Amino acid sequence: GGTASLFPSDDNPLSPHERKILALLKADEATQIDEIVERLEADMSSSEIFAALFELELAAKIRQLPGKNFVKSF
């Protein structure tokens, strides 16, 4: 067994929130932040959505475009 890392590796499982957001986003078409919140607010609070978006961006799974538009980065 290896030691725990502060920086999760690529095979680190996504949280349920992150998976929901990734499922919503497309690689070829940007989704506006308001639409993401609207589609997911039944499942999670806006602060949870923002936190998950931030984590996904840090992990380079998504990219933020101007105007708070998000796309998958693959």
C-alpha positions as CSV (number, residue, x, y, z in Angstrom):
1,G,0.0,0.0,0.0
2,G,1.1,3.5,-0.8
3,T,0.9,6.5,1.4
4,A,-2.1,8.8,1.1
5,S,-1.6,11.8,-1.1
6,L,-2.9,15.3,-0.7
7,F,-3.4,15.3,-4.5
8,P,-5.8,12.6,-5.6
9,S,-4.7,10.6,-8.6
10,D,-6.7,10.4,-11.9
11,D,-8.5,7.2,-10.8
12,N,-9.9,9.0,-7.7
13,P,-13.6,8.4,-7.7
14,L,-15.8,11.4,-8.3
15,S,-18.4,12.4,-5.7
16,P,-22.0,11.8,-6.6
17,H,-22.4,15.6,-7.0
18,E,-19.5,15.7,-9.4
19,R,-20.8,12.8,-11.4
20,K,-24.2,14.4,-11.8
21,I,-22.6,17.6,-13.1
22,L,-20.3,15.8,-15.5
23,A,-23.3,13.9,-16.8
24,L,-25.0,17.2,-17.5
25,L,-22.1,18.9,-19.3
26,K,-21.1,18.3,-22.9
27,A,-17.7,18.5,-24.5
28,D,-18.9,20.3,-27.6
29,E,-21.4,22.7,-26.2
30,A,-21.1,25.1,-23.2
31,T,-23.6,25.0,-20.4
32,Q,-24.3,28.2,-18.5
33,I,-24.0,28.2,-14.7
34,D,-27.6,29.2,-14.2
35,E,-28.8,26.2,-16.2
36,I,-26.6,23.8,-14.3
37,V,-28.0,25.2,-11.0
38,E,-31.6,25.0,-12.3
39,R,-31.2,21.4,-13.5
40,L,-29.6,20.2,-10.3
41,E,-31.2,22.3,-7.5
42,A,-33.6,19.4,-6.7
43,D,-30.6,17.2,-5.8
44,M,-28.1,19.7,-4.3
45,S,-27.8,23.2,-3.1
46,S,-26.2,25.9,-5.2
47,S,-23.2,26.0,-2.8
48,E,-22.7,22.2,-3.3
49,I,-22.9,22.7,-7.1
50,F,-20.3,25.5,-7.0
51,A,-18.0,23.4,-4.8
52,A,-18.3,20.4,-7.2
53,L,-17.7,22.6,-10.2
54,F,-14.6,24.0,-8.5
55,E,-13.3,20.5,-7.8
56,L,-14.0,19.3,-11.3
57,E,-12.1,22.3,-12.7
58,L,-9.2,21.6,-10.4
59,A,-9.1,18.0,-11.6
60,A,-9.2,19.3,-15.2
61,K,-12.4,17.4,-15.9
62,I,-14.2,20.5,-17.0
63,R,-13.2,24.0,-18.2
64,Q,-14.9,27.3,-17.5
65,L,-15.3,29.6,-20.5
66,P,-16.1,33.3,-20.3
67,G,-19.5,34.1,-19.0
68,K,-19.6,31.3,-16.5
69,N,-20.1,28.7,-19.2
70,F,-18.8,25.2,-18.6
71,V,-17.7,22.4,-20.9
72,K,-16.2,18.9,-20.4
73,S,-12.5,19.0,-21.2
74,F,-12.4,15.7,-23.2
